[in-house]
Amino acid sequence: MEDQLSLIDLIWNASPTVKAVMALLLAASVTSWFMIAQRLLYFRSAEAEMLDFEEHFWSGVDLAELYREGNARAADGELIIGMEGVFRAGFKEFSRLAQQSDMEADALLEGARRAMRVAMLREEERLEKHLPFLATVGSTSPYVGLFGTVWGIMHSFRGLANSSQATLATVAPGISEALVATAMGLFAAIPAVMAYNRFAAKVDVYGKRYDTFVDEFSSILGRQAYALRARQRENKA
């Protein structure tokens, strides 16, 4: 209990500048933990959605039926994101372009691929949400804490210059309260850096899986495009 009270006393008796630094670091730490928790829940949901959709997609379900199922859920107010969002963007554009009988199969497929690429970029933006803030906290918090420490030590030595007795007992409290700022900077930075590295790795993994899906789905659409145009040419003949 005494250690806790002494730490509180060090913070309470710090100079206004050091207090401001500590308050800034505390706010950054609390915000970081909130964002870390939010990202953990989002990535968990995104992974479950991706696995469920992949299983459903490769189960042999008709693509048009799969798209209609998504339409029904979207009509109920559900936000469809992730891999299914990429699928829906590609299939919608493919269906729209397929109605233009004068468009070649290659152009039809390229249009669908562009739509999926755009959708994939939007998904990556959602995955990367809050990561720049975590990176900023992780990289700057130690320096902000160091600034508070340097300022606190300077303040302590200025007070020591006006003291008649220059003893360790006189200067130690001021230095101790200044070092608390460094500790708070590390406390804010370390979780932010660890979370950023983990989430950035997940974004890279998910991005590669989305990219693989785009290639695989493009192959399916390519076969359908060439088959569709071949039937149209036969009917004209």
Contacts in CASP RR format, 6 or more apart in sequence:
PFRMAT RR
TARGET T0000
AUTHOR 0000-0000-0000
METHOD contacts of the structure
MODEL  1
MEDQLSLIDLIWNASPTVKAVMALLLAASVTSWFMIAQRLLYFRSAEAEM
LDFEEHFWSGVDLAELYREGNARAADGELIIGMEGVFRAGFKEFSRLAQQ
SDMEADALLEGARRAMRVAMLREEERLEKHLPFLATVGSTSPYVGLFGTV
WGIMHSFRGLANSSQATLATVAPGISEALVATAMGLFAAIPAVMAYNRFA
AKVDVYGKRYDTFVDEFSSILGRQAYALRARQRENKA
7 180 0 8 1.000
10 173 0 8 1.000
10 174 0 8 1.000
10 176 0 8 1.000
10 177 0 8 1.000
10 180 0 8 1.000
11 19 0 8 1.000
11 22 0 8 1.000
11 177 0 8 1.000
11 180 0 8 1.000
13 173 0 8 1.000
13 177 0 8 1.000
14 22 0 8 1.000
14 152 0 8 1.000
14 174 0 8 1.000
14 177 0 8 1.000
14 178 0 8 1.000
14 180 0 8 1.000
14 181 0 8 1.000
15 151 0 8 1.000
15 152 0 8 1.000
15 155 0 8 1.000
17 148 0 8 1.000
17 151 0 8 1.000
17 152 0 8 1.000
17 155 0 8 1.000
18 148 0 8 1.000
18 151 0 8 1.000
18 152 0 8 1.000
18 155 0 8 1.000
18 177 0 8 1.000
18 178 0 8 1.000
18 181 0 8 1.000
21 144 0 8 1.000
21 145 0 8 1.000
21 147 0 8 1.000
21 148 0 8 1.000
21 151 0 8 1.000
21 181 0 8 1.000
22 180 0 8 1.000
22 181 0 8 1.000
22 184 0 8 1.000
24 144 0 8 1.000
25 141 0 8 1.000
25 144 0 8 1.000
25 145 0 8 1.000
25 181 0 8 1.000
25 184 0 8 1.000
25 185 0 8 1.000
25 187 0 8 1.000
25 188 0 8 1.000
26 184 0 8 1.000
26 188 0 8 1.000
28 137 0 8 1.000
28 141 0 8 1.000
28 188 0 8 1.000
28 192 0 8 1.000
29 137 0 8 1.000
29 141 0 8 1.000
29 184 0 8 1.000
29 187 0 8 1.000
29 188 0 8 1.000
29 191 0 8 1.000
31 133 0 8 1.000
31 137 0 8 1.000
32 133 0 8 1.000
32 134 0 8 1.000
32 137 0 8 1.000
32 188 0 8 1.000
32 191 0 8 1.000
32 192 0 8 1.000
32 195 0 8 1.000
33 191 0 8 1.000
35 130 0 8 1.000
35 133 0 8 1.000
35 134 0 8 1.000
35 195 0 8 1.000
36 134 0 8 1.000
36 191 0 8 1.000
36 192 0 8 1.000
36 195 0 8 1.000
38 130 0 8 1.000
39 129 0 8 1.000
39 130 0 8 1.000
39 131 0 8 1.000
39 195 0 8 1.000
39 199 0 8 1.000
42 126 0 8 1.000
42 127 0 8 1.000
42 129 0 8 1.000
43 127 0 8 1.000
43 199 0 8 1.000
43 202 0 8 1.000
46 81 0 8 1.000
46 82 0 8 1.000
46 127 0 8 1.000
46 206 0 8 1.000
47 206 0 8 1.000
49 81 0 8 1.000
49 82 0 8 1.000
49 83 0 8 1.000
49 84 0 8 1.000
50 82 0 8 1.000
50 83 0 8 1.000
50 206 0 8 1.000
50 209 0 8 1.000
53 82 0 8 1.000
53 83 0 8 1.000
53 84 0 8 1.000
53 87 0 8 1.000
54 83 0 8 1.000
54 213 0 8 1.000
56 66 0 8 1.000
57 66 0 8 1.000
57 87 0 8 1.000
63 91 0 8 1.000
63 220 0 8 1.000
64 91 0 8 1.000
66 87 0 8 1.000
67 87 0 8 1.000
67 88 0 8 1.000
67 91 0 8 1.000
67 92 0 8 1.000
67 95 0 8 1.000
70 80 0 8 1.000
70 84 0 8 1.000
70 88 0 8 1.000
73 80 0 8 1.000
74 80 0 8 1.000
80 88 0 8 1.000
81 123 0 8 1.000
81 126 0 8 1.000
82 123 0 8 1.000
82 126 0 8 1.000
82 210 0 8 1.000
83 123 0 8 1.000
83 209 0 8 1.000
83 210 0 8 1.000
83 213 0 8 1.000
85 119 0 8 1.000
85 123 0 8 1.000
86 116 0 8 1.000
86 119 0 8 1.000
86 120 0 8 1.000
86 123 0 8 1.000
86 210 0 8 1.000
86 213 0 8 1.000
86 214 0 8 1.000
86 217 0 8 1.000
87 116 0 8 1.000
87 213 0 8 1.000
87 217 0 8 1.000
88 119 0 8 1.000
89 115 0 8 1.000
89 116 0 8 1.000
89 118 0 8 1.000
89 119 0 8 1.000
90 112 0 8 1.000
90 113 0 8 1.000
90 115 0 8 1.000
90 116 0 8 1.000
90 119 0 8 1.000
90 217 0 8 1.000
90 221 0 8 1.000
91 112 0 8 1.000
91 221 0 8 1.000
92 115 0 8 1.000
93 111 0 8 1.000
93 112 0 8 1.000
93 114 0 8 1.000
93 115 0 8 1.000
93 116 0 8 1.000
94 108 0 8 1.000
94 109 0 8 1.000
94 111 0 8 1.000
94 112 0 8 1.000
94 221 0 8 1.000
94 224 0 8 1.000
94 225 0 8 1.000
97 103 0 8 1.000
97 107 0 8 1.000
97 108 0 8 1.000
97 111 0 8 1.000
97 112 0 8 1.000
98 108 0 8 1.000
98 225 0 8 1.000
98 228 0 8 1.000
100 108 0 8 1.000
101 232 0 8 1.000
104 229 0 8 1.000
105 222 0 8 1.000
105 225 0 8 1.000
105 226 0 8 1.000
105 228 0 8 1.000
105 229 0 8 1.000
106 225 0 8 1.000
108 221 0 8 1.000
108 222 0 8 1.000
108 225 0 8 1.000
108 229 0 8 1.000
109 218 0 8 1.000
109 221 0 8 1.000
109 222 0 8 1.000
109 225 0 8 1.000
112 218 0 8 1.000
112 221 0 8 1.000
113 214 0 8 1.000
113 218 0 8 1.000
116 214 0 8 1.000
116 217 0 8 1.000
116 218 0 8 1.000
117 214 0 8 1.000
120 207 0 8 1.000
120 210 0 8 1.000
120 211 0 8 1.000
120 214 0 8 1.000
123 206 0 8 1.000
123 207 0 8 1.000
123 210 0 8 1.000
124 203 0 8 1.000
124 206 0 8 1.000
124 207 0 8 1.000
124 210 0 8 1.000
127 199 0 8 1.000
127 202 0 8 1.000
127 203 0 8 1.000
127 206 0 8 1.000
127 207 0 8 1.000
128 203 0 8 1.000
131 196 0 8 1.000
131 199 0 8 1.000
131 200 0 8 1.000
131 203 0 8 1.000
134 192 0 8 1.000
134 193 0 8 1.000
134 195 0 8 1.000
134 196 0 8 1.000
134 199 0 8 1.000
135 192 0 8 1.000
135 196 0 8 1.000
137 188 0 8 1.000
137 189 0 8 1.000
137 192 0 8 1.000
138 188 0 8 1.000
138 189 0 8 1.000
138 190 0 8 1.000
138 192 0 8 1.000
138 193 0 8 1.000
138 196 0 8 1.000
139 189 0 8 1.000
139 193 0 8 1.000
140 189 0 8 1.000
141 185 0 8 1.000
141 186 0 8 1.000
141 188 0 8 1.000
141 189 0 8 1.000
141 192 0 8 1.000
142 182 0 8 1.000
142 185 0 8 1.000
142 186 0 8 1.000
142 189 0 8 1.000
144 185 0 8 1.000
145 181 0 8 1.000
145 182 0 8 1.000
145 184 0 8 1.000
145 185 0 8 1.000
146 181 0 8 1.000
146 182 0 8 1.000
147 181 0 8 1.000
148 178 0 8 1.000
148 181 0 8 1.000
148 182 0 8 1.000
149 178 0 8 1.000
149 179 0 8 1.000
149 181 0 8 1.000
149 182 0 8 1.000
150 178 0 8 1.000
151 178 0 8 1.000
152 174 0 8 1.000
152 175 0 8 1.000
152 177 0 8 1.000
152 178 0 8 1.000
152 181 0 8 1.000
153 174 0 8 1.000
153 175 0 8 1.000
153 178 0 8 1.000
155 174 0 8 1.000
155 178 0 8 1.000
156 171 0 8 1.000
156 173 0 8 1.000
156 174 0 8 1.000
156 175 0 8 1.000
156 178 0 8 1.000
157 171 0 8 1.000
160 166 0 8 1.000
160 170 0 8 1.000
160 171 0 8 1.000
163 170 0 8 1.000
END
